[in-house]
Amino acid sequence: MEDVTGRINRLKREKNALLLAHYYEDGAIQDIADFVGDSLALAQWGEQSKHPVILMAGVVFMGESVKILSPDKTVLVPDLNAGCSLVQHSPYEKYLAWRREHRDAICVTYVNSSAEVKSITDVCCTSSNAEKIIDAIPKDRRILFGPDRNLGRYLAKKLNREMILWPGACEVHILFSDRKLFEMKTEHPDAVVIAHPECDEVILKYADIIGATSRLLDEVKNNPAKKFIVATEYGIFHQMQKARPDALLLQAPANNCACNECPYMKMNTLDKIAHALETLKPEVEIAPALLSKARTSLTRMMAISRGERVEWPAAFND
């Protein structure tokens, strides 16, 4: 009898589909994906793929990004309820009002945002290309950054750029406990502490390395240390353990629970992936007018990521 992984592999061939998975998905999903990566890599693979069908095993905004960049492709997600706390914390009407208060500023929006918010954004960024995006903005222009205040604060401090920050946060990355992390460091003084910039500043002060998910994975792969304390979503441990079976990987401790897993990422299952490929549903659908407006911010991000120069609007006109 055909098992679920065999069914998925068969359906991928029959539908000529590409399966993308984020690092925060369960290990079984990562293992069956054609590509596993962070938000930027997934967007790039989705855009460059010749496959007519893309299944995004991640959260819905990631599927939206692929659809915006490749409107002619059928983009599927396993579960349309797989949202994101940052999307929830940046509702369109409030974000629009914020933009209107600062019309002369360039708005940089983290890719963890809705298509509607992207449509009123000058340029998107991911945690892996954010520094490159900020560096491409003229020094005499004011910057709005949202919706993750921790990533914005980290970038403003590192790049010495003043920013007006939207007060959002990732519900997973703000759970880490600085007191417990201090205790863990004391217990493991030889451990390298690596952290995602979405973490609170009190966590980042303990980090030896701060970077996007892919950067943290590279550190574990390339650093000869035998012990790492990891302050990001637990799903990345799957790739880290495969890359460094000789290393001890310790999850940075949370305040009151061992719950540093994204509940939205974990809504996806192998059965849901198989069903999506079989039925070509749920499909990511974006109204053409909205897609066109949202596309500008993502194509500008992709151009800067490729090292191209871009033009910036003089002011926001809605």
Secondary structure per residue as TSV (DSSP state, phi and psi in degrees):
chain	resnum	aa	ss	phi	psi
A	1	M	-	360.0	137.8
A	2	E	-	-69.5	125.2
A	3	D	-	-85.0	176.3
A	4	V	H	-67.5	-35.0
A	5	T	H	-69.1	-38.8
A	6	G	H	-63.7	-38.5
A	7	R	H	-64.2	-43.0
A	8	I	H	-63.4	-46.2
A	9	N	H	-62.8	-38.7
A	10	R	H	-65.1	-45.8
A	11	L	H	-65.5	-36.0
A	12	K	H	-59.1	-42.2
A	13	R	H	-67.7	-45.2
A	14	E	H	-65.4	-37.8
A	15	K	H	-93.4	-2.7
A	16	N	T	52.8	52.5
A	17	A	E	-107.8	147.5
A	18	L	E	-106.5	130.3
A	19	L	E	-105.9	116.2
A	20	L	E	-107.7	142.5
A	21	A	E	-137.2	138.9
A	22	H	E	-80.8	156.1
A	23	Y	T	-59.5	-19.9
A	24	Y	T	-89.3	-0.5
A	25	E	S	-74.5	162.9
A	26	D	-	-58.8	151.2
A	27	G	H	-56.7	-38.2
A	28	A	H	-62.4	-35.0
A	29	I	H	-73.0	-42.3
A	30	Q	H	-58.7	-39.1
A	31	D	H	-69.8	-24.4
A	32	I	H	-97.6	-7.8
A	33	A	-	-73.0	153.4
A	34	D	S	-75.1	-36.1
A	35	F	E	-140.1	140.9
A	36	V	E	-122.2	133.1
A	37	G	E	-168.8	-173.9
A	38	D	-	-90.1	-176.3
A	39	S	H	-59.1	-42.4
A	40	L	H	-66.0	-47.8
A	41	A	H	-61.9	-40.5
A	42	L	H	-64.6	-41.8
A	43	A	H	-62.7	-40.6
A	44	Q	H	-66.6	-45.3
A	45	W	H	-63.2	-41.4
A	46	G	H	-62.9	-42.1
A	47	E	H	-67.7	-40.3
A	48	Q	H	-82.3	-18.5
A	49	S	-	-63.4	144.5
A	50	K	-	-92.5	-4.4
A	51	H	-	-68.0	136.4
A	52	P	S	-75.4	-17.6
A	53	V	E	-123.2	128.1
A	54	I	E	-120.2	125.0
A	55	L	E	-106.7	120.4
A	56	M	E	-100.1	107.1
A	57	A	E	-88.5	88.1
A	58	G	S	-164.5	-141.1
A	59	V	-	-109.3	166.7
A	60	V	H	-60.9	-38.2
A	61	F	H	-61.4	-28.0
A	62	M	H	-69.1	-40.7
A	63	G	H	-63.8	-39.1
A	64	E	H	-60.9	-41.0
A	65	S	H	-61.1	-43.1
A	66	V	H	-64.0	-42.8
A	67	K	H	-63.8	-40.7
A	68	I	H	-63.3	-40.5
A	69	L	H	-78.2	-24.3
A	70	S	-	-135.3	70.6
A	71	P	T	-62.6	-21.4
A	72	D	T	-84.0	-8.8
A	73	K	S	-89.3	151.6
A	74	T	E	-84.6	116.1
A	75	V	E	-111.4	124.1
A	76	L	E	-112.5	150.6
A	77	V	-	-129.2	147.2
A	78	P	S	-65.8	-31.0
A	79	D	-	-149.4	118.6
A	80	L	T	-70.8	-10.4
A	81	N	T	-85.9	-2.6
A	82	A	-	-78.0	85.9
A	83	G	-	-93.9	-148.4
A	84	C	-	-160.1	135.6
A	85	S	H	-63.3	-31.9
A	86	L	H	-68.5	-35.4
A	87	V	H	-64.8	-43.6
A	88	Q	H	-63.5	-33.8
A	89	H	T	-83.9	0.6
A	90	S	S	-132.4	65.4
A	91	P	-	-62.9	144.8
A	92	Y	H	-54.2	-50.3
A	93	E	H	-61.9	-40.6
A	94	K	H	-71.6	-38.2
A	95	Y	H	-65.3	-38.9
A	96	L	H	-63.5	-42.0
A	97	A	H	-62.7	-39.3
A	98	W	H	-61.7	-44.6
A	99	R	H	-60.5	-43.2
A	100	R	H	-65.1	-26.3
A	101	E	H	-72.3	-19.0
A	102	H	T	-135.8	60.0
A	103	R	T	-64.4	-26.7
A	104	D	T	-84.0	-8.0
A	105	A	S	-85.4	155.6
A	106	I	E	-90.0	127.7
A	107	C	E	-96.9	118.0
A	108	V	E	-105.9	120.5
A	109	T	E	-118.8	128.4
A	110	Y	E	-56.5	142.3
A	111	V	S	-62.2	-18.3
A	112	N	S	-74.3	71.3
A	113	S	S	-156.5	162.4
A	114	S	-	-76.0	163.1
A	115	A	H	-61.1	-35.7
A	116	E	H	-63.0	-43.9
A	117	V	H	-67.2	-39.1
A	118	K	H	-60.6	-30.9
A	119	S	T	-69.5	-17.0
A	120	I	T	-114.6	24.2
A	121	T	-	-113.1	144.2
A	122	D	S	-78.4	-40.6
A	123	V	E	-155.2	140.3
A	124	C	E	-93.0	168.0
A	125	C	E	-149.3	161.5
A	126	T	-	-115.3	171.6
A	127	S	T	-66.4	-24.7
A	128	S	T	-83.7	-21.9
A	129	N	T	-116.3	5.9
A	130	A	H	-58.3	-42.3
A	131	E	H	-62.4	-41.0
A	132	K	H	-65.0	-38.6
A	133	I	H	-65.3	-48.2
A	134	I	H	-62.7	-40.0
A	135	D	H	-64.8	-22.6
A	136	A	T	-81.9	-8.4
A	137	I	S	-88.4	130.9
A	138	P	-	-53.2	142.0
A	139	K	T	-65.3	-20.7
A	140	D	T	-90.9	3.9
A	141	R	S	-99.8	137.0
A	142	R	-	-72.4	153.5
A	143	I	E	-124.9	129.1
A	144	L	E	-97.5	136.1
A	145	F	E	-132.9	128.0
A	146	G	E	-155.2	174.0
A	147	P	S	-94.4	3.0
A	148	D	B	-94.6	109.2
A	149	R	H	-67.1	-33.7
A	150	N	H	-68.1	-44.4
A	151	L	H	-62.9	-42.6
A	152	G	H	-61.9	-44.5
A	153	R	H	-62.6	-42.5
A	154	Y	H	-61.1	-45.0
A	155	L	H	-66.8	-42.2
A	156	A	H	-60.6	-42.0
A	157	K	H	-70.9	-45.2
A	158	K	H	-68.5	-39.8
A	159	L	H	-96.9	-1.1
A	160	N	T	55.5	47.8
A	161	R	-	-121.6	128.0
A	162	E	-	-73.3	134.1
A	163	M	E	-136.4	148.0
A	164	I	E	-96.9	119.4
A	165	L	E	-103.4	137.6
A	166	W	-	-78.4	140.6
A	167	P	-	-87.3	47.4
A	168	G	B	-99.6	167.8
A	169	A	-	-157.6	153.2
A	170	C	-	-79.7	125.9
A	171	E	T	-66.7	-20.0
A	172	V	T	-83.8	-46.7
A	173	H	T	-75.0	-13.0
A	174	I	T	-93.3	6.3
A	175	L	-	-86.7	-14.2
A	176	F	B	-67.5	144.0
A	177	S	-	-100.7	122.1
A	178	D	H	-67.8	-37.5
A	179	R	H	-63.4	-46.2
A	180	K	H	-69.3	-33.3
A	181	L	H	-66.6	-40.2
A	182	F	H	-59.4	-43.1
A	183	E	H	-64.6	-40.0
A	184	M	H	-66.9	-40.5
A	185	K	H	-62.2	-39.6
A	186	T	H	-62.9	-39.1
A	187	E	H	-73.8	-28.9
A	188	H	-	-127.2	71.0
A	189	P	T	-65.3	-18.0
A	190	D	T	-90.3	1.1
A	191	A	-	-82.4	142.9
A	192	V	E	-89.8	125.0
A	193	V	E	-94.4	122.7
A	194	I	E	-122.3	138.1
A	195	A	E	-143.5	148.6
A	196	H	-	-83.1	141.9
A	197	P	T	-68.5	-5.1
A	198	E	T	-75.7	-10.1
A	199	C	S	-70.9	157.4
A	200	D	-	-61.9	154.6
A	201	E	H	-60.2	-32.5
A	202	V	H	-66.9	-22.0
A	203	I	H	-83.9	-43.5
A	204	L	H	-61.9	-27.3
A	205	K	T	-65.5	-20.7
A	206	Y	T	-91.1	-8.6
A	207	A	-	-80.9	137.4
A	208	D	S	-81.9	-32.7
A	209	I	E	-133.5	130.5
A	210	I	E	-119.8	129.2
A	211	G	-	-174.5	171.5
A	212	A	-	-63.2	168.8
A	213	T	H	-54.8	-45.1
A	214	S	H	-65.1	-35.1
A	215	R	H	-66.6	-40.1
A	216	L	H	-66.5	-39.0
A	217	L	H	-63.1	-43.2
A	218	D	H	-61.0	-37.5
A	219	E	H	-62.5	-43.8
A	220	V	H	-65.3	-38.6
A	221	K	H	-64.4	-40.9
A	222	N	H	-103.0	-20.6
A	223	N	-	-80.5	126.7
A	224	P	-	-71.1	-5.0
A	225	A	-	-56.1	152.9
A	226	K	S	-103.2	1.0
A	227	K	E	-147.1	133.3
A	228	F	E	-135.3	138.1
A	229	I	E	-104.1	122.6
A	230	V	E	-114.0	118.0
A	231	A	E	-107.8	77.8
A	232	T	S	-162.1	-175.7
A	233	E	-	-62.8	142.0
A	234	Y	G	-65.0	-23.4
A	235	G	G	-57.7	-28.5
A	236	I	G	-66.0	-19.3
A	237	F	H	-59.1	-29.2
A	238	H	H	-60.4	-48.8
A	239	Q	H	-72.0	-36.2
A	240	M	H	-63.7	-41.9
A	241	Q	H	-68.1	-34.7
A	242	K	H	-68.2	-37.0
A	243	A	H	-74.6	-35.2
A	244	R	-	-133.5	71.4
A	245	P	T	-63.9	-16.0
A	246	D	T	-85.2	-10.0
A	247	A	S	-98.9	150.0
A	248	L	E	-92.4	122.2
A	249	L	E	-109.5	122.9
A	250	L	E	-114.4	128.6
A	251	Q	E	-74.2	127.3
A	252	A	-	-57.8	138.2
A	253	P	-	-76.3	146.2
A	254	A	B	-92.5	171.7
A	255	N	S	-65.7	-54.2
A	256	N	S	-128.6	3.4
A	257	C	S	-160.2	168.8
A	258	A	S	-99.9	63.3
A	259	C	-	-123.7	38.3
A	260	N	-	-87.4	52.3
A	261	E	S	-124.8	138.9
A	262	C	-	-74.6	116.0
A	263	P	T	-65.3	-25.1
A	264	Y	T	-75.6	-42.9
A	265	M	G	-58.9	-38.8
A	266	K	G	-79.3	-0.6
A	267	M	G	-71.6	-21.6
A	268	N	-	-79.4	140.0
A	269	T	-	-136.5	164.5
A	270	L	H	-61.6	-39.6
A	271	D	H	-62.8	-41.2
A	272	K	H	-66.4	-36.8
A	273	I	H	-64.1	-45.0
A	274	A	H	-61.5	-42.6
A	275	H	H	-64.3	-40.4
A	276	A	H	-63.6	-42.0
A	277	L	H	-67.8	-35.6
A	278	E	H	-70.3	-40.3
A	279	T	H	-101.1	-11.2
A	280	L	T	56.5	38.1
A	281	K	-	-148.8	149.8
A	282	P	S	-72.2	137.3
A	283	E	B	-101.8	139.6
A	284	V	-	-76.5	119.6
A	285	E	-	-124.0	129.2
A	286	I	-	-130.3	130.9
A	287	A	-	-56.9	138.7
A	288	P	H	-53.5	-41.2
A	289	A	H	-65.5	-42.4
A	290	L	H	-66.1	-43.1
A	291	L	H	-59.4	-42.5
A	292	S	H	-62.8	-42.4
A	293	K	H	-68.6	-40.8
A	294	A	H	-70.5	-25.9
A	295	R	H	-63.2	-33.5
A	296	T	H	-58.0	-45.7
A	297	S	H	-67.5	-34.1
A	298	L	H	-79.1	-39.4
A	299	T	H	-67.9	-33.4
A	300	R	H	-65.0	-41.1
A	301	M	H	-61.7	-45.3
A	302	M	H	-65.8	-36.8
A	303	A	H	-64.5	-45.5
A	304	I	H	-63.5	-39.1
A	305	S	H	-61.8	-29.6
A	306	R	T	-85.2	0.1
A	307	G	T	88.0	14.5
A	308	E	-	-88.2	152.9
A	309	R	-	-84.6	146.4
A	310	V	-	-129.5	161.6
A	311	E	-	-96.7	142.9
A	312	W	-	-110.9	140.1
A	313	P	-	-67.3	149.3
A	314	A	S	-71.5	-31.8
A	315	A	S	-162.0	163.7
A	316	F	-	-84.3	125.7
A	317	N	-	-126.8	111.9
A	318	D	-	-101.3	360.0
